[in-house]
């Protein structure tokens, strides 16, 4: 009797996994780590943040940007260093799978960091990292760190 129940359960699971849903069962368990973050200091104590939309996961909804005056370790992401919120919400930069593009970089100019906003300072080194985010708040591993010095 146990063998029959186990067999029926196995058949049921096989049917459910092939039911035609566009969301795989493990859709939110992994996001690809972003690569290629570039930061350019510009006059006016601002920075241009450039990156490619390289995530194709169904649950992907953009990238969080992390900025600090000291190096940002993996363990500090969302604990000691919070993501920049430009419009009062996250992700910092909203995108979806439909925006996937490895040929054309996206660029954003920012002139502050933290919440509440703190303006950048001239001559200070800033450290930047980027992490992909899902609509449920799951984060990828953060990108490699990039540094830039604030200009007047």
C-alpha positions in Angstrom: 0.0 0.0 0.0 2.9 2.4 0.8 4.5 1.7 -2.5 1.2 2.6 -4.4 0.9 5.8 -2.4 4.5 6.7 -3.1 4.0 6.0 -6.8 0.9 8.1 -6.9 2.7 11.0 -5.1 5.5 10.8 -7.6 3.1 10.9 -10.6 1.3 13.9 -9.1 4.6 15.8 -8.6 5.6 15.0 -12.2 2.3 16.4 -13.4 2.5 19.5 -11.3 6.0 20.3 -12.5 4.7 20.1 -16.1 1.5 22.1 -15.6 2.5 24.9 -18.0 3.4 27.6 -15.4 5.9 30.1 -16.6 7.4 30.3 -13.1 9.7 27.5 -12.3 9.5 26.0 -8.8 12.9 27.4 -7.9 12.5 30.8 -9.7 13.5 32.9 -6.7 16.4 30.8 -5.4 19.2 32.4 -7.4 20.0 35.7 -9.2 23.1 36.1 -11.4 25.8 38.3 -10.0 26.2 41.6 -12.0 29.5 42.3 -13.6 30.9 45.3 -15.4 30.0 48.1 -13.0 31.7 51.4 -14.0 31.7 54.6 -12.0 32.9 57.9 -13.4 33.3 61.0 -11.2 32.0 64.2 -12.9 32.1 67.9 -11.8 29.4 69.0 -9.4 30.2 66.3 -6.8 28.3 63.6 -8.9 29.0 60.2 -10.3 27.8 58.4 -13.5 26.9 54.8 -12.7 27.1 52.5 -15.8 26.2 48.8 -16.1 24.6 46.3 -18.5 21.3 44.6 -17.8 22.5 41.1 -17.7 19.8 39.3 -15.6 17.3 37.1 -17.3 15.6 35.5 -14.2 11.8 35.7 -14.1 11.8 37.4 -10.7 14.4 40.0 -11.5 13.2 43.6 -10.9 16.4 45.7 -11.0 19.6 46.5 -9.2 20.5 47.9 -5.8 23.5 50.3 -5.6 25.6 50.3 -2.5 27.9 53.3 -1.7 30.3 53.8 1.2 33.4 55.8 2.1 35.2 52.5 2.9 35.5 49.2 1.2 32.2 47.2 1.2 32.5 43.5 2.1 29.9 40.9 1.1 28.8 40.7 4.8 28.1 44.5 4.9 25.6 44.4 2.0 22.2 45.4 3.6 23.5 45.3 7.1 26.2 48.0 7.6 25.7 49.4 4.1 22.1 49.9 2.9 21.1 50.2 -0.8 20.6 53.6 -2.2 16.9 54.5 -2.6 16.4 57.2 -5.2 12.6 57.5 -5.1 11.9 56.1 -1.6 11.8 52.5 -2.7 14.0 49.7 -3.9 15.5 48.6 -6.2 17.7 51.6 -6.8 17.4 51.1 -10.5 14.2 49.3 -11.7 14.5 47.0 -14.7 13.0 43.7 -15.8 13.9 40.7 -18.0 12.5 42.7 -20.9 15.4 45.2 -20.5 18.1 42.5 -20.9 20.9 44.1 -23.1 24.5 43.2 -23.1 25.3 45.6 -25.9 24.1 49.0 -24.5 25.1 50.1 -21.0 22.5 51.9 -18.9 23.8 55.1 -17.2 22.5 57.0 -14.2 23.8 60.2 -12.6 23.7 60.4 -8.9 24.6 63.3 -6.6 24.0 61.8 -3.1 24.0 58.6 -1.1 22.4 57.2 2.0 18.9 57.8 3.4 18.5 60.6 4.4 20.5 61.9 1.4 24.2 62.9 2.0 26.0 64.9 -0.7 29.3 63.6 -2.0 32.4 65.4 -1.0 35.3 66.7 -3.1 38.5 64.6 -2.8 36.9 61.7 -1.0 37.1 58.1 -2.3 33.8 56.3 -2.6 33.3 52.6 -3.0 30.5 51.2 -5.1 28.9 47.8 -5.5 25.8 46.6 -7.4 23.5 43.6 -6.6 20.6 42.2 -8.7 17.3 42.1 -6.8 14.1 40.0 -7.2 10.6 41.3 -6.7 10.5 39.4 -3.4 13.7 41.1 -2.2 16.2 38.3 -2.8 19.6 39.7 -3.7 22.4 38.3 -5.9 26.0 38.3 -4.8 27.3 41.9 -5.2 29.4 42.9 -8.1 33.1 43.6 -7.8 33.9 46.8 -6.0 34.6 50.0 -8.0 36.1 53.2 -6.5 36.0 56.8 -7.6 37.0 60.2 -6.1 34.5 63.0 -5.8 35.2 66.1 -8.0 34.3 69.7 -7.2 
